[in-house]
């Protein structure tokens, strides 16, 4: 069942209408990370960087969750076998 979820998540990339819009505003967390990466840039560059960070978080976040679940499952299985 989990492999079906992984395959469907990889097959259908999710894009938000807010991110796809040129005037969409990224969330506050993405702005904070963008400011940490470079403080001496203009407002438009900061907004573009925050949009990119938000897009990456939406793409990579679920993959990190799947990887953590797999590692936990392997750990539980080995612990059950080895005692």
Buried (B, 14 or more C-beta within 10 A) or exposed (E): EEEEEBEEBEEEEEEEEEBEEEEEBBEEEBBEBBEEEEEEBEEEEBBBBBBBBBBEBBEEEBEEEBEEEEEEEEEEEEEEEEE
